[in-house]
Amino acid sequence: MSKSSLPSSKDQRIAFIQASWHQDILQEGKDSFIEEMTKLGYSADQVDLYQLPGAFEIPLKCKTLAATGKYSLLIASGFVVDGGIYRHEFVAEAVISGLMNVQLQTQTPILSMVLTPKKYDGSTKDNEFFLNHFRIKGKEIAEACHSLLATANHQQML
């Protein structure tokens, strides 16, 4: 493939995989991501969105999508909170470890916006904090995505 026929980072596809729990908070991250990607010159049509029941299912979906070869990069988004039964730390660790394993096995970059707060009680104050936090993370993930896609495209040309 010649240098001129390589896809630019603006032609590459991205999968955005998101858990359903705490949808209002996660939506802020997704919207912020799409908004920032648009500012960086990408089209929202380059991003395929996938909704899953929970965060625990994200690594398997990432592996399935990476295996298609369709995506240059995957983004995982979830919010794993302590719901009163001590299991959130185990779920969060399993998800992050699973994402790293998928990334290493498939050679497809995965950016994680799967967050686990130290304390979350669902109060208005907590919700406002995490709504804002996910807005910031969505923008940061878009910037990281852009950087990785540009780097991957540059490395292909060498």
N, C-alpha and C positions, 0 to 999 in steps of 0.2 A: 504494500500500500504506500503510495507516495505521500509526502508531507501535505500536499494540497488536498488529498482526498480523505484525510483524517477528520473525524467529527470534531467540531469545536466544543468547548465546555457548554456552550449555549444550545447544543444539539443533543446532549446526553439526557437520559431519563433517570428520574429519581423516584424511589418508592418511600412514602411516608406512612409508617405503620403505627397505629395509635390504639391504646386500650380505651375501653368505654367508661371505666370507673372515673368519677370526678370530671365528667365531660366538660362542664363549664370552665374549669381551670385549664384542662388540656387544649380546649378550643382556642384559648388565648395564645398558646405556644404555636399551634398550627397556623393560625391567622397571621401572627407576627412573622413566622417563617416565610409564608407565601408572600406577604407584603415586602419583606426585605429582599427575597429572591427577585421579585419584580423590579425593585429599585436597582438591583445588580445586573439587570438586563435579561433575566430569564423569563420564560412564559409560565404561567400557572399550569398550562397544558403539559408541561414537561414533568409534572409531579403527579404520580398516581397515588391516591389515598386509599388506605386499607384500615378498616375498623375491626377490632377484635374484642372479645368479651373482657379480658383482663390482661395485665402485663405478663403473666406467666406464659401466655401463648406467643408472645412476640418473637422469641428466638427461633421457634419452628417456622413461623411465617417468613422471617428473614431468610432462613436457610432455603425455603421453598422458592422464594422470589429470586434470591441470588443464583440459584441453580438454573433459572431460565436464561441467564446471560443478557437479559433485557435492560438491567439497571447498572448504572455506573456507580451508584451510591445508594445506601439505605439509611433511613432515619427512623429511630425507635422512640416513641413517646409514651410515657406512662407516669402515674403518680401512685406510689405504693405507700399507704399510710397505716399506722397502727390503729386498727379498728377495735382494740380492746382485747384481742386474743393475740398473744405473742407469736406472730408468724411473719410479720411484714419484713423483718430483717432477712429471714430465710428466703422469702420470695424475691426480694430485691437482689440479694446475692446470686440467686439462681439465674435471674434474668440477665444481670450484667455478665456473669461468667458465661452464660449461654451465648450472649451477643459476641463476646470476645472469641469463643470457640468457632462460631459461624464465620466470623470475619477471617480468622486464621485458616479455616478449612476451605473457604470459597474464594479467598483473595479479593473479596468485595468489601470496600470500606463501609462501616456502620457507625453512624454518629448517634450517641445516646442522649436522649432527653427524658430518660427514665429517672425520676427523682424520688428520694425517700426522705421526707422531713424528719427531723429529730422529734419534733412535737407538732401535732396538728389536731386541733379539737373541733374543726368545722365552724368555728365562730366567724362572725362577720369580719373581725380583725384578721384572723388567719386567712380567710378566703381572699380578702383584698391583697394581703401580702403575697400569697401564692399566685393569684391572677397576674399581678405585676411581675412576679418572678418569672413566670412562664412567658410573658411578653418579652422580657429581656432574653431569656434562653432561646426563644424562637429566632430572635435576631442574631444571636451569637451562633446558633446552629447554621443559619443561612450563610453567615460569613465564613464559617468553617467549611461548609459544603462548597461554596464558591472557590475557596482556596484549594481544596482537595481536587475538585474537578479541573481547575486550571493547571495544577501540578501534574495530575494524571495525564492530561492532554499534552503537556510539555514533554513529559517523560516518553510518551509514545512517539514523539517526533524525533527523539534522539537516535 
